[in-house]
């Protein structure tokens, strides 16, 4: 009995939920390096529409993405109420603008449902799965799709 409980417990993964364009998304907690308050960024000319600019993070210059715009939702107007979720993507730091961080949830892999097939490859690419919890649909963001755009897209 004890071994079975340990196996179930080791399969549980923690996710951080946050809101973007009044929608709920999440990332695995181990993908997040830190969460910061919004501060103005330095704009880069000819950057893709979803890149708000760059920010100095303790000596490292990191790009800040408007996650809503990157996911094809309405473009965000960044304000002091917003947060930047700093993620580590294959050794590169990247900031994602979000309205707020909500909570940490523990999820068994069996609770994650596949993203339904719709008439857009982007939906399947940007969303890894869906968690239904407390009458809420929480989408799991695929950081690789968010952080590495197709060459046709830029």
TORDRENMI-994388 format. One record per residue (C-alpha): residue number from 0; residue in three letters; x, y, z. Coordinates in pm, 1 decimal. Example, Ala and Ser with C-alpha at 12.3 -4.5 7.8 and 13.67 -1.06 7.14 Angstrom:
% residues 2
PT    i   aa         u         v         w
PT    0  Ala    1230.0    -450.0     780.0
PT    1  Ser    1367.0    -106.0     714.0
//
This chain:
% residues 154
PT    i   aa         u         v         w
PT    0  Unk       0.0       0.0       0.0
PT    1  Unk     279.4     245.7      89.0
PT    2  Unk     462.9     184.2    -241.7
PT    3  Unk     142.7     243.3    -439.4
PT    4  Unk      81.9     576.9    -261.3
PT    5  Unk     440.4     688.9    -329.9
PT    6  Unk     402.8     602.6    -699.7
PT    7  Unk      82.4     807.5    -721.8
PT    8  Unk     241.0    1098.0    -534.8
PT    9  Unk     550.3    1101.5    -758.2
PT   10  Unk     328.1    1129.3   -1068.0
PT   11  Unk     161.1    1447.3    -939.7
PT   12  Unk     286.8    1762.1   -1111.0
PT   13  Unk     249.6    2118.1    -989.5
PT   14  Unk     125.2    2392.9   -1220.6
PT   15  Unk     105.5    2768.5   -1172.1
PT   16  Unk    -220.1    2916.8   -1300.2
PT   17  Unk    -242.7    3269.7   -1437.6
PT   18  Unk    -479.2    3485.4   -1638.0
PT   19  Unk    -422.3    3626.1   -1984.6
PT   20  Unk    -698.1    3815.4   -2170.5
PT   21  Unk    -940.1    3709.3   -1895.2
PT   22  Unk    -866.2    3342.2   -1969.3
PT   23  Unk    -692.4    3090.6   -1740.6
PT   24  Unk    -368.9    2922.4   -1846.7
PT   25  Unk     -92.9    2739.9   -1663.5
PT   26  Unk     269.8    2629.9   -1681.8
PT   27  Unk     452.3    2358.5   -1491.0
PT   28  Unk     610.8    2514.9   -1187.0
PT   29  Unk     959.4    2394.9   -1285.0
PT   30  Unk     938.0    2599.2   -1607.9
PT   31  Unk     906.1    2925.4   -1414.6
PT   32  Unk    1213.9    3100.8   -1285.8
PT   33  Unk    1041.5    3394.8   -1117.3
PT   34  Unk     738.0    3622.1   -1123.5
PT   35  Unk     797.1    3997.7   -1132.8
PT   36  Unk     586.5    4308.9   -1129.2
PT   37  Unk     546.4    4482.2   -1462.1
PT   38  Unk     796.4    4755.7   -1541.4
PT   39  Unk     836.3    4946.2   -1867.3
PT   40  Unk    1037.5    4776.9   -2141.7
PT   41  Unk    1270.2    4903.3   -2411.3
PT   42  Unk    1099.1    4870.4   -2747.7
PT   43  Unk    1283.8    4697.5   -3031.7
PT   44  Unk    1221.4    4824.0   -3386.0
PT   45  Unk    1078.7    4570.1   -3632.8
PT   46  Unk    1010.8    4316.3   -3357.1
PT   47  Unk     719.7    4074.7   -3407.1
PT   48  Unk     378.8    4206.2   -3295.0
PT   49  Unk     383.7    3996.7   -2976.7
PT   50  Unk     724.4    4120.7   -2853.3
PT   51  Unk     667.2    4415.7   -2622.1
PT   52  Unk    1039.0    4486.4   -2591.2
PT   53  Unk    1327.8    4387.8   -2368.1
PT   54  Unk    1389.0    4415.6   -1994.6
PT   55  Unk    1708.5    4415.1   -1789.8
PT   56  Unk    1692.0    4130.7   -1540.5
PT   57  Unk    1996.3    4155.2   -1312.5
PT   58  Unk    2229.9    4222.9   -1603.7
PT   59  Unk    2062.0    3991.2   -1854.2
PT   60  Unk    1854.8    4145.0   -2133.1
PT   61  Unk    1544.9    3932.2   -2189.6
PT   62  Unk    1259.1    3965.1   -2439.9
PT   63  Unk     910.9    4025.6   -2300.8
PT   64  Unk     623.7    3867.4   -2491.5
PT   65  Unk     262.8    3978.2   -2482.2
PT   66  Unk     131.2    3627.3   -2421.1
PT   67  Unk    -225.3    3725.1   -2516.8
PT   68  Unk    -108.9    3849.9   -2855.9
PT   69  Unk     120.1    3548.5   -2902.4
PT   70  Unk    -173.3    3315.5   -2842.7
PT   71  Unk    -390.2    3500.7   -3094.1
PT   72  Unk    -602.8    3677.9   -2833.5
PT   73  Unk    -652.9    4053.6   -2798.8
PT   74  Unk    -330.3    4251.2   -2755.7
PT   75  Unk    -264.5    4353.6   -2395.3
PT   76  Unk    -217.6    4704.8   -2267.6
PT   77  Unk      46.9    4647.7   -2001.5
PT   78  Unk     -15.1    4821.1   -1670.1
PT   79  Unk     136.8    4828.7   -1324.9
PT   80  Unk    -118.2    4565.3   -1216.6
PT   81  Unk      27.0    4309.7   -1459.3
PT   82  Unk     305.6    4062.6   -1393.4
PT   83  Unk     590.0    3918.3   -1595.9
PT   84  Unk     639.6    3544.8   -1567.1
PT   85  Unk    1007.3    3476.4   -1634.2
PT   86  Unk    1060.0    3132.5   -1781.5
PT   87  Unk    1368.2    2934.0   -1872.8
PT   88  Unk    1332.6    2796.0   -2222.7
PT   89  Unk    1624.1    2573.0   -2317.5
PT   90  Unk    1868.4    2792.4   -2127.2
PT   91  Unk    1723.2    3121.7   -2254.3
PT   92  Unk    1521.8    3353.1   -2030.9
PT   93  Unk    1195.9    3492.7   -2164.2
PT   94  Unk     929.9    3707.2   -1997.6
PT   95  Unk     558.0    3651.2   -2050.3
PT   96  Unk     311.4    3929.9   -1972.8
PT   97  Unk      10.1    3809.8   -1771.7
PT   98  Unk    -270.0    3987.7   -1588.7
PT   99  Unk    -220.7    3796.8   -1264.4
PT  100  Unk     -87.6    3475.3   -1116.7
PT  101  Unk    -359.7    3283.6    -934.3
PT  102  Unk    -247.5    2966.2    -759.5
PT  103  Unk     -39.4    2651.6    -762.2
PT  104  Unk    -235.5    2335.7    -840.0
PT  105  Unk    -129.6    1972.2    -809.9
PT  106  Unk    -242.6    1758.3   -1101.4
PT  107  Unk    -216.4    1388.8   -1182.0
PT  108  Unk    -129.1    1330.2   -1549.5
PT  109  Unk    -458.6    1140.3   -1592.0
PT  110  Unk    -644.2    1466.8   -1522.5
PT  111  Unk    -494.7    1633.1   -1830.9
PT  112  Unk    -715.5    1605.5   -2136.4
PT  113  Unk    -593.4    1631.6   -2494.1
PT  114  Unk    -647.4    1958.0   -2675.9
PT  115  Unk    -948.1    1905.4   -2901.5
PT  116  Unk    -880.9    1904.5   -3272.0
PT  117  Unk   -1005.5    2228.4   -3424.5
PT  118  Unk    -949.5    2389.4   -3761.3
PT  119  Unk    -618.7    2547.3   -3658.5
PT  120  Unk    -276.2    2392.4   -3612.8
PT  121  Unk    -189.3    2682.2   -3381.5
PT  122  Unk    -438.0    2569.0   -3117.6
PT  123  Unk    -282.6    2223.5   -3104.5
PT  124  Unk      67.6    2371.5   -3112.2
PT  125  Unk      30.4    2637.5   -2841.3
PT  126  Unk    -188.0    2439.8   -2598.2
PT  127  Unk     -50.1    2106.0   -2470.1
PT  128  Unk    -360.1    1998.0   -2286.2
PT  129  Unk    -657.6    2107.3   -2080.8
PT  130  Unk    -725.5    2061.9   -1711.4
PT  131  Unk   -1084.5    2077.8   -1590.4
PT  132  Unk   -1079.3    2185.1   -1226.3
PT  133  Unk   -1340.7    2358.0   -1008.8
PT  134  Unk   -1571.2    2429.2   -1305.9
PT  135  Unk   -1281.4    2595.2   -1485.6
PT  136  Unk   -1098.7    2499.1   -1803.9
PT  137  Unk    -725.3    2560.4   -1759.3
PT  138  Unk    -507.6    2543.1   -2069.1
PT  139  Unk    -146.3    2423.8   -2045.3
PT  140  Unk      79.9    2651.9   -2249.6
PT  141  Unk     343.5    2489.2   -2471.3
PT  142  Unk     647.9    2708.6   -2404.4
PT  143  Unk     837.4    2573.2   -2703.7
PT  144  Unk     567.5    2697.4   -2941.8
PT  145  Unk     544.3    3034.0   -2765.2
PT  146  Unk     918.2    3093.3   -2755.8
PT  147  Unk    1026.2    2976.0   -3098.3
PT  148  Unk     812.1    3125.1   -3375.8
PT  149  Unk     792.5    2984.4   -3725.0
PT  150  Unk    1006.4    3177.6   -3972.6
PT  151  Unk     690.0    3258.2   -4173.7
PT  152  Unk     540.5    3423.4   -3867.9
PT  153  Unk     810.5    3681.5   -3791.1
//
